[in-house]
């Protein structure tokens, strides 16, 4: 049975263990995946399951598993589109608001309304920046993200983006709430 002329029982063929010593009892099997560096065999149910079984990551980080930051082309297009629109349109609102701040706001209520609307735009601007940056990193890493995942997640850039997204996601609702109360209670 073995290529090196060793004999093994049939029950030892395709059992995820190299019983021959040369791997020939596992070579033609379809029930397993062989780790690239170590040569260890793992069952097909452990291949691309999101859990690392091979020390070289070859069971999860390969062309078939293709882990990326953003999965699916629809989400990638949405990330670019929504990110671009949120970034650019809110930047226009912020710049326009700053340019017209002195002209339009003769009363304290008008000034407060203008500042709160600009705060909403600022929060949405930050979220647009976050979306653009994450989508750009997805394009940069591509399918190699799996191997770079730990480095990316522990980087200061990723942490800073997390802070920006938190500030952006909390600024808009807070400003909308304050704006609603100021309009309700005058």
Rosetta constraint file for C-alpha pairs under 8 A:
AtomPair CA 1 CA 5 HARMONIC 7.03 0.50
AtomPair CA 1 CA 6 HARMONIC 7.05 0.50
AtomPair CA 1 CA 7 HARMONIC 5.82 0.50
AtomPair CA 1 CA 8 HARMONIC 6.80 0.50
AtomPair CA 1 CA 25 HARMONIC 7.13 0.50
AtomPair CA 2 CA 6 HARMONIC 5.34 0.50
AtomPair CA 2 CA 7 HARMONIC 6.23 0.50
AtomPair CA 2 CA 8 HARMONIC 7.51 0.50
AtomPair CA 2 CA 20 HARMONIC 5.76 0.50
AtomPair CA 2 CA 22 HARMONIC 7.77 0.50
AtomPair CA 2 CA 24 HARMONIC 5.58 0.50
AtomPair CA 2 CA 25 HARMONIC 6.04 0.50
AtomPair CA 3 CA 22 HARMONIC 7.35 0.50
AtomPair CA 3 CA 24 HARMONIC 5.86 0.50
AtomPair CA 4 CA 20 HARMONIC 7.50 0.50
AtomPair CA 4 CA 22 HARMONIC 6.96 0.50
AtomPair CA 6 CA 20 HARMONIC 6.33 0.50
AtomPair CA 7 CA 20 HARMONIC 7.61 0.50
AtomPair CA 8 CA 12 HARMONIC 6.61 0.50
AtomPair CA 8 CA 13 HARMONIC 7.91 0.50
AtomPair CA 8 CA 19 HARMONIC 7.31 0.50
AtomPair CA 8 CA 20 HARMONIC 7.12 0.50
AtomPair CA 9 CA 13 HARMONIC 7.36 0.50
AtomPair CA 11 CA 15 HARMONIC 7.45 0.50
AtomPair CA 12 CA 17 HARMONIC 7.71 0.50
AtomPair CA 12 CA 19 HARMONIC 6.74 0.50
AtomPair CA 12 CA 25 HARMONIC 7.62 0.50
AtomPair CA 13 CA 19 HARMONIC 7.83 0.50
AtomPair CA 13 CA 25 HARMONIC 5.08 0.50
AtomPair CA 13 CA 26 HARMONIC 6.33 0.50
AtomPair CA 14 CA 25 HARMONIC 6.35 0.50
AtomPair CA 14 CA 26 HARMONIC 5.04 0.50
AtomPair CA 14 CA 29 HARMONIC 5.63 0.50
AtomPair CA 14 CA 31 HARMONIC 7.20 0.50
AtomPair CA 15 CA 26 HARMONIC 7.48 0.50
AtomPair CA 16 CA 26 HARMONIC 6.77 0.50
AtomPair CA 16 CA 32 HARMONIC 6.79 0.50
AtomPair CA 16 CA 41 HARMONIC 5.21 0.50
AtomPair CA 16 CA 42 HARMONIC 6.44 0.50
AtomPair CA 16 CA 43 HARMONIC 7.16 0.50
AtomPair CA 17 CA 26 HARMONIC 7.37 0.50
AtomPair CA 17 CA 40 HARMONIC 7.95 0.50
AtomPair CA 17 CA 41 HARMONIC 6.79 0.50
AtomPair CA 18 CA 22 HARMONIC 7.02 0.50
AtomPair CA 18 CA 23 HARMONIC 5.06 0.50
AtomPair CA 18 CA 24 HARMONIC 7.66 0.50
AtomPair CA 18 CA 25 HARMONIC 6.62 0.50
AtomPair CA 18 CA 26 HARMONIC 6.54 0.50
AtomPair CA 19 CA 23 HARMONIC 7.28 0.50
AtomPair CA 19 CA 25 HARMONIC 6.79 0.50
AtomPair CA 20 CA 24 HARMONIC 6.47 0.50
AtomPair CA 20 CA 25 HARMONIC 6.12 0.50
AtomPair CA 23 CA 27 HARMONIC 6.06 0.50
AtomPair CA 24 CA 28 HARMONIC 7.64 0.50
AtomPair CA 31 CA 43 HARMONIC 6.12 0.50
AtomPair CA 31 CA 44 HARMONIC 5.77 0.50
AtomPair CA 32 CA 41 HARMONIC 6.25 0.50
AtomPair CA 32 CA 42 HARMONIC 5.47 0.50
AtomPair CA 32 CA 43 HARMONIC 4.32 0.50
AtomPair CA 32 CA 44 HARMONIC 4.75 0.50
AtomPair CA 33 CA 41 HARMONIC 5.62 0.50
AtomPair CA 33 CA 42 HARMONIC 5.36 0.50
AtomPair CA 33 CA 43 HARMONIC 6.20 0.50
AtomPair CA 33 CA 44 HARMONIC 6.00 0.50
AtomPair CA 33 CA 47 HARMONIC 6.86 0.50
AtomPair CA 33 CA 59 HARMONIC 7.53 0.50
AtomPair CA 34 CA 39 HARMONIC 5.52 0.50
AtomPair CA 34 CA 40 HARMONIC 5.58 0.50
AtomPair CA 34 CA 41 HARMONIC 4.47 0.50
AtomPair CA 34 CA 42 HARMONIC 6.40 0.50
AtomPair CA 35 CA 39 HARMONIC 4.91 0.50
AtomPair CA 35 CA 40 HARMONIC 5.28 0.50
AtomPair CA 35 CA 41 HARMONIC 6.25 0.50
AtomPair CA 35 CA 42 HARMONIC 7.57 0.50
AtomPair CA 35 CA 54 HARMONIC 5.69 0.50
AtomPair CA 35 CA 56 HARMONIC 7.38 0.50
AtomPair CA 35 CA 58 HARMONIC 5.92 0.50
AtomPair CA 35 CA 59 HARMONIC 6.52 0.50
AtomPair CA 36 CA 56 HARMONIC 7.10 0.50
AtomPair CA 36 CA 58 HARMONIC 6.03 0.50
AtomPair CA 37 CA 56 HARMONIC 6.29 0.50
AtomPair CA 38 CA 54 HARMONIC 7.79 0.50
AtomPair CA 38 CA 55 HARMONIC 7.62 0.50
AtomPair CA 38 CA 56 HARMONIC 7.75 0.50
AtomPair CA 40 CA 54 HARMONIC 7.52 0.50
AtomPair CA 42 CA 46 HARMONIC 6.45 0.50
AtomPair CA 42 CA 47 HARMONIC 7.39 0.50
AtomPair CA 42 CA 53 HARMONIC 7.48 0.50
AtomPair CA 43 CA 47 HARMONIC 6.92 0.50
AtomPair CA 45 CA 49 HARMONIC 7.07 0.50
AtomPair CA 46 CA 51 HARMONIC 7.45 0.50
AtomPair CA 46 CA 53 HARMONIC 7.16 0.50
AtomPair CA 46 CA 59 HARMONIC 7.77 0.50
AtomPair CA 47 CA 59 HARMONIC 5.27 0.50
AtomPair CA 47 CA 60 HARMONIC 6.67 0.50
AtomPair CA 48 CA 59 HARMONIC 5.99 0.50
AtomPair CA 48 CA 60 HARMONIC 4.91 0.50
AtomPair CA 48 CA 64 HARMONIC 7.79 0.50
AtomPair CA 48 CA 65 HARMONIC 5.41 0.50
AtomPair CA 49 CA 60 HARMONIC 7.27 0.50
AtomPair CA 50 CA 60 HARMONIC 6.50 0.50
AtomPair CA 51 CA 60 HARMONIC 7.26 0.50
AtomPair CA 52 CA 57 HARMONIC 6.06 0.50
AtomPair CA 52 CA 59 HARMONIC 6.67 0.50
AtomPair CA 52 CA 60 HARMONIC 6.18 0.50
AtomPair CA 53 CA 57 HARMONIC 7.21 0.50
AtomPair CA 53 CA 59 HARMONIC 6.60 0.50
AtomPair CA 54 CA 58 HARMONIC 6.14 0.50
AtomPair CA 54 CA 59 HARMONIC 5.90 0.50
AtomPair CA 57 CA 61 HARMONIC 5.57 0.50
AtomPair CA 57 CA 147 HARMONIC 7.56 0.50
AtomPair CA 58 CA 62 HARMONIC 5.97 0.50
AtomPair CA 60 CA 65 HARMONIC 5.95 0.50
AtomPair CA 60 CA 67 HARMONIC 7.92 0.50
AtomPair CA 60 CA 146 HARMONIC 7.54 0.50
AtomPair CA 61 CA 65 HARMONIC 6.38 0.50
AtomPair CA 61 CA 66 HARMONIC 6.71 0.50
AtomPair CA 61 CA 67 HARMONIC 7.04 0.50
AtomPair CA 61 CA 143 HARMONIC 7.96 0.50
AtomPair CA 61 CA 144 HARMONIC 7.35 0.50
AtomPair CA 61 CA 146 HARMONIC 5.40 0.50
AtomPair CA 61 CA 147 HARMONIC 6.33 0.50
AtomPair CA 62 CA 66 HARMONIC 6.03 0.50
AtomPair CA 62 CA 143 HARMONIC 7.80 0.50
AtomPair CA 63 CA 143 HARMONIC 7.19 0.50
AtomPair CA 66 CA 143 HARMONIC 5.02 0.50
AtomPair CA 66 CA 144 HARMONIC 7.81 0.50
AtomPair CA 66 CA 146 HARMONIC 7.74 0.50
AtomPair CA 67 CA 71 HARMONIC 7.40 0.50
AtomPair CA 67 CA 143 HARMONIC 5.74 0.50
AtomPair CA 67 CA 144 HARMONIC 7.70 0.50
AtomPair CA 67 CA 145 HARMONIC 6.54 0.50
AtomPair CA 67 CA 146 HARMONIC 5.64 0.50
AtomPair CA 68 CA 138 HARMONIC 6.40 0.50
AtomPair CA 68 CA 141 HARMONIC 7.51 0.50
AtomPair CA 68 CA 142 HARMONIC 5.89 0.50
AtomPair CA 68 CA 143 HARMONIC 5.43 0.50
AtomPair CA 68 CA 144 HARMONIC 7.49 0.50
AtomPair CA 68 CA 145 HARMONIC 5.47 0.50
AtomPair CA 68 CA 146 HARMONIC 6.77 0.50
AtomPair CA 69 CA 134 HARMONIC 7.78 0.50
AtomPair CA 69 CA 137 HARMONIC 7.75 0.50
AtomPair CA 69 CA 138 HARMONIC 5.23 0.50
AtomPair CA 69 CA 142 HARMONIC 7.89 0.50
AtomPair CA 69 CA 145 HARMONIC 6.82 0.50
AtomPair CA 70 CA 75 HARMONIC 6.72 0.50
AtomPair CA 70 CA 76 HARMONIC 6.34 0.50
AtomPair CA 70 CA 135 HARMONIC 7.26 0.50
AtomPair CA 70 CA 138 HARMONIC 6.28 0.50
AtomPair CA 71 CA 75 HARMONIC 6.85 0.50
AtomPair CA 71 CA 76 HARMONIC 7.43 0.50
AtomPair CA 72 CA 76 HARMONIC 6.46 0.50
AtomPair CA 73 CA 77 HARMONIC 6.12 0.50
AtomPair CA 74 CA 78 HARMONIC 6.09 0.50
AtomPair CA 75 CA 79 HARMONIC 5.93 0.50
AtomPair CA 76 CA 80 HARMONIC 6.37 0.50
AtomPair CA 76 CA 135 HARMONIC 6.63 0.50
AtomPair CA 77 CA 81 HARMONIC 6.03 0.50
AtomPair CA 78 CA 82 HARMONIC 5.71 0.50
AtomPair CA 78 CA 83 HARMONIC 7.85 0.50
AtomPair CA 79 CA 83 HARMONIC 5.58 0.50
AtomPair CA 79 CA 131 HARMONIC 5.83 0.50
AtomPair CA 79 CA 132 HARMONIC 6.69 0.50
AtomPair CA 79 CA 135 HARMONIC 6.00 0.50
AtomPair CA 80 CA 84 HARMONIC 5.87 0.50
AtomPair CA 80 CA 131 HARMONIC 7.29 0.50
AtomPair CA 80 CA 132 HARMONIC 6.03 0.50
AtomPair CA 80 CA 135 HARMONIC 6.44 0.50
AtomPair CA 81 CA 85 HARMONIC 6.16 0.50
AtomPair CA 82 CA 86 HARMONIC 5.87 0.50
AtomPair CA 82 CA 128 HARMONIC 6.97 0.50
AtomPair CA 82 CA 131 HARMONIC 7.64 0.50
AtomPair CA 83 CA 87 HARMONIC 5.91 0.50
AtomPair CA 83 CA 127 HARMONIC 7.43 0.50
AtomPair CA 83 CA 128 HARMONIC 4.17 0.50
AtomPair CA 83 CA 129 HARMONIC 6.41 0.50
AtomPair CA 83 CA 130 HARMONIC 7.49 0.50
AtomPair CA 83 CA 131 HARMONIC 4.91 0.50
AtomPair CA 83 CA 132 HARMONIC 4.94 0.50
AtomPair CA 84 CA 88 HARMONIC 5.99 0.50
AtomPair CA 84 CA 128 HARMONIC 6.49 0.50
AtomPair CA 84 CA 129 HARMONIC 7.93 0.50
AtomPair CA 84 CA 132 HARMONIC 6.59 0.50
AtomPair CA 85 CA 89 HARMONIC 5.68 0.50
AtomPair CA 85 CA 90 HARMONIC 7.91 0.50
AtomPair CA 85 CA 128 HARMONIC 7.32 0.50
AtomPair CA 86 CA 90 HARMONIC 5.77 0.50
AtomPair CA 86 CA 124 HARMONIC 6.25 0.50
AtomPair CA 86 CA 125 HARMONIC 5.77 0.50
AtomPair CA 86 CA 127 HARMONIC 7.36 0.50
AtomPair CA 86 CA 128 HARMONIC 4.64 0.50
AtomPair CA 86 CA 129 HARMONIC 7.84 0.50
AtomPair CA 87 CA 91 HARMONIC 6.06 0.50
AtomPair CA 87 CA 124 HARMONIC 7.45 0.50
AtomPair CA 87 CA 125 HARMONIC 4.80 0.50
AtomPair CA 87 CA 126 HARMONIC 7.30 0.50
AtomPair CA 87 CA 127 HARMONIC 7.64 0.50
AtomPair CA 87 CA 128 HARMONIC 4.47 0.50
AtomPair CA 87 CA 129 HARMONIC 5.72 0.50
AtomPair CA 88 CA 92 HARMONIC 6.30 0.50
AtomPair CA 88 CA 125 HARMONIC 7.68 0.50
AtomPair CA 89 CA 93 HARMONIC 6.38 0.50
AtomPair CA 90 CA 94 HARMONIC 6.11 0.50
AtomPair CA 90 CA 121 HARMONIC 5.15 0.50
AtomPair CA 90 CA 122 HARMONIC 6.85 0.50
AtomPair CA 90 CA 124 HARMONIC 6.71 0.50
AtomPair CA 90 CA 125 HARMONIC 5.30 0.50
AtomPair CA 91 CA 95 HARMONIC 6.12 0.50
AtomPair CA 91 CA 121 HARMONIC 7.60 0.50
AtomPair CA 91 CA 122 HARMONIC 7.74 0.50
AtomPair CA 91 CA 125 HARMONIC 6.43 0.50
AtomPair CA 92 CA 96 HARMONIC 5.95 0.50
AtomPair CA 93 CA 97 HARMONIC 5.87 0.50
AtomPair CA 93 CA 118 HARMONIC 7.13 0.50
AtomPair CA 93 CA 121 HARMONIC 6.78 0.50
AtomPair CA 94 CA 98 HARMONIC 6.15 0.50
AtomPair CA 94 CA 118 HARMONIC 5.71 0.50
AtomPair CA 94 CA 121 HARMONIC 6.53 0.50
AtomPair CA 94 CA 122 HARMONIC 6.93 0.50
AtomPair CA 95 CA 99 HARMONIC 6.18 0.50
AtomPair CA 96 CA 100 HARMONIC 6.18 0.50
AtomPair CA 97 CA 101 HARMONIC 5.71 0.50
AtomPair CA 97 CA 114 HARMONIC 7.24 0.50
AtomPair CA 97 CA 118 HARMONIC 6.67 0.50
AtomPair CA 100 CA 104 HARMONIC 6.26 0.50
AtomPair CA 101 CA 105 HARMONIC 6.18 0.50
AtomPair CA 101 CA 111 HARMONIC 7.53 0.50
AtomPair CA 101 CA 114 HARMONIC 7.48 0.50
AtomPair CA 102 CA 106 HARMONIC 7.67 0.50
AtomPair CA 104 CA 110 HARMONIC 7.65 0.50
AtomPair CA 104 CA 111 HARMONIC 7.98 0.50
AtomPair CA 105 CA 110 HARMONIC 5.17 0.50
AtomPair CA 105 CA 111 HARMONIC 4.85 0.50
AtomPair CA 105 CA 114 HARMONIC 7.68 0.50
AtomPair CA 106 CA 110 HARMONIC 6.90 0.50
AtomPair CA 106 CA 111 HARMONIC 7.22 0.50
AtomPair CA 107 CA 111 HARMONIC 6.27 0.50
AtomPair CA 108 CA 112 HARMONIC 6.08 0.50
AtomPair CA 109 CA 113 HARMONIC 6.12 0.50
AtomPair CA 110 CA 114 HARMONIC 6.15 0.50
AtomPair CA 111 CA 115 HARMONIC 6.13 0.50
AtomPair CA 112 CA 116 HARMONIC 6.06 0.50
AtomPair CA 113 CA 117 HARMONIC 6.14 0.50
AtomPair CA 113 CA 179 HARMONIC 6.60 0.50
AtomPair CA 114 CA 118 HARMONIC 6.16 0.50
AtomPair CA 115 CA 119 HARMONIC 6.07 0.50
AtomPair CA 116 CA 120 HARMONIC 6.27 0.50
AtomPair CA 116 CA 175 HARMONIC 5.45 0.50
AtomPair CA 116 CA 176 HARMONIC 7.29 0.50
AtomPair CA 116 CA 178 HARMONIC 7.67 0.50
AtomPair CA 116 CA 179 HARMONIC 6.28 0.50
AtomPair CA 117 CA 121 HARMONIC 6.31 0.50
AtomPair CA 117 CA 175 HARMONIC 7.37 0.50
AtomPair CA 117 CA 176 HARMONIC 7.87 0.50
AtomPair CA 117 CA 179 HARMONIC 7.94 0.50
AtomPair CA 118 CA 122 HARMONIC 6.02 0.50
AtomPair CA 119 CA 123 HARMONIC 6.22 0.50
AtomPair CA 119 CA 171 HARMONIC 6.76 0.50
AtomPair CA 119 CA 172 HARMONIC 6.62 0.50
AtomPair CA 119 CA 175 HARMONIC 6.19 0.50
AtomPair CA 120 CA 124 HARMONIC 6.30 0.50
AtomPair CA 120 CA 171 HARMONIC 6.49 0.50
AtomPair CA 120 CA 172 HARMONIC 4.28 0.50
AtomPair CA 120 CA 173 HARMONIC 7.51 0.50
AtomPair CA 120 CA 175 HARMONIC 5.84 0.50
AtomPair CA 120 CA 176 HARMONIC 6.85 0.50
AtomPair CA 121 CA 125 HARMONIC 5.88 0.50
AtomPair CA 121 CA 172 HARMONIC 7.30 0.50
AtomPair CA 122 CA 126 HARMONIC 6.25 0.50
AtomPair CA 122 CA 168 HARMONIC 7.28 0.50
AtomPair CA 122 CA 171 HARMONIC 7.71 0.50
AtomPair CA 122 CA 172 HARMONIC 7.67 0.50
AtomPair CA 123 CA 127 HARMONIC 6.42 0.50
AtomPair CA 123 CA 167 HARMONIC 6.99 0.50
AtomPair CA 123 CA 168 HARMONIC 3.92 0.50
AtomPair CA 123 CA 169 HARMONIC 6.30 0.50
AtomPair CA 123 CA 170 HARMONIC 7.35 0.50
AtomPair CA 123 CA 171 HARMONIC 5.07 0.50
AtomPair CA 123 CA 172 HARMONIC 5.07 0.50
AtomPair CA 124 CA 128 HARMONIC 6.13 0.50
AtomPair CA 124 CA 168 HARMONIC 6.12 0.50
AtomPair CA 124 CA 169 HARMONIC 7.44 0.50
AtomPair CA 124 CA 172 HARMONIC 6.70 0.50
AtomPair CA 125 CA 129 HARMONIC 6.21 0.50
AtomPair CA 125 CA 168 HARMONIC 7.48 0.50
AtomPair CA 126 CA 130 HARMONIC 6.13 0.50
AtomPair CA 126 CA 164 HARMONIC 6.33 0.50
AtomPair CA 126 CA 165 HARMONIC 6.59 0.50
AtomPair CA 126 CA 167 HARMONIC 7.79 0.50
AtomPair CA 126 CA 168 HARMONIC 5.10 0.50
AtomPair CA 127 CA 131 HARMONIC 6.15 0.50
AtomPair CA 127 CA 164 HARMONIC 7.50 0.50
AtomPair CA 127 CA 165 HARMONIC 5.67 0.50
AtomPair CA 127 CA 168 HARMONIC 5.48 0.50
AtomPair CA 127 CA 169 HARMONIC 6.82 0.50
AtomPair CA 128 CA 132 HARMONIC 6.14 0.50
AtomPair CA 129 CA 133 HARMONIC 6.07 0.50
AtomPair CA 130 CA 134 HARMONIC 6.11 0.50
AtomPair CA 130 CA 161 HARMONIC 6.27 0.50
AtomPair CA 130 CA 164 HARMONIC 7.07 0.50
AtomPair CA 130 CA 165 HARMONIC 6.17 0.50
AtomPair CA 131 CA 135 HARMONIC 6.01 0.50
AtomPair CA 132 CA 136 HARMONIC 6.00 0.50
AtomPair CA 133 CA 137 HARMONIC 6.14 0.50
AtomPair CA 134 CA 138 HARMONIC 6.18 0.50
AtomPair CA 135 CA 139 HARMONIC 6.35 0.50
AtomPair CA 136 CA 140 HARMONIC 6.11 0.50
AtomPair CA 137 CA 141 HARMONIC 5.99 0.50
AtomPair CA 138 CA 142 HARMONIC 5.61 0.50
AtomPair CA 138 CA 145 HARMONIC 7.67 0.50
AtomPair CA 141 CA 145 HARMONIC 4.98 0.50
AtomPair CA 141 CA 148 HARMONIC 7.85 0.50
AtomPair CA 144 CA 148 HARMONIC 6.62 0.50
AtomPair CA 145 CA 149 HARMONIC 5.50 0.50
AtomPair CA 148 CA 152 HARMONIC 6.07 0.50
AtomPair CA 149 CA 153 HARMONIC 6.02 0.50
AtomPair CA 150 CA 154 HARMONIC 6.12 0.50
AtomPair CA 151 CA 155 HARMONIC 6.09 0.50
AtomPair CA 152 CA 157 HARMONIC 7.96 0.50
AtomPair CA 152 CA 158 HARMONIC 6.50 0.50
AtomPair CA 153 CA 158 HARMONIC 5.92 0.50
AtomPair CA 153 CA 159 HARMONIC 7.63 0.50
AtomPair CA 154 CA 158 HARMONIC 6.95 0.50
AtomPair CA 154 CA 159 HARMONIC 7.31 0.50
AtomPair CA 155 CA 159 HARMONIC 6.47 0.50
AtomPair CA 156 CA 160 HARMONIC 5.95 0.50
AtomPair CA 157 CA 161 HARMONIC 6.15 0.50
AtomPair CA 158 CA 162 HARMONIC 6.22 0.50
AtomPair CA 159 CA 163 HARMONIC 6.36 0.50
AtomPair CA 160 CA 164 HARMONIC 6.18 0.50
AtomPair CA 161 CA 165 HARMONIC 6.04 0.50
AtomPair CA 162 CA 166 HARMONIC 6.14 0.50
AtomPair CA 163 CA 167 HARMONIC 6.14 0.50
AtomPair CA 164 CA 168 HARMONIC 5.94 0.50
AtomPair CA 165 CA 169 HARMONIC 5.84 0.50
AtomPair CA 166 CA 170 HARMONIC 6.12 0.50
AtomPair CA 167 CA 171 HARMONIC 5.87 0.50
AtomPair CA 168 CA 172 HARMONIC 6.68 0.50
AtomPair CA 169 CA 173 HARMONIC 7.32 0.50
AtomPair CA 170 CA 174 HARMONIC 6.15 0.50
AtomPair CA 171 CA 175 HARMONIC 6.03 0.50
AtomPair CA 172 CA 176 HARMONIC 6.07 0.50
AtomPair CA 173 CA 177 HARMONIC 6.03 0.50
AtomPair CA 174 CA 178 HARMONIC 6.26 0.50
AtomPair CA 175 CA 179 HARMONIC 5.96 0.50
AtomPair CA 176 CA 180 HARMONIC 6.03 0.50
AtomPair CA 177 CA 181 HARMONIC 6.27 0.50
AtomPair CA 178 CA 182 HARMONIC 6.12 0.50
AtomPair CA 179 CA 183 HARMONIC 6.18 0.50
AtomPair CA 180 CA 184 HARMONIC 5.96 0.50
AtomPair CA 181 CA 185 HARMONIC 5.87 0.50
AtomPair CA 181 CA 186 HARMONIC 7.78 0.50
AtomPair CA 182 CA 186 HARMONIC 5.23 0.50
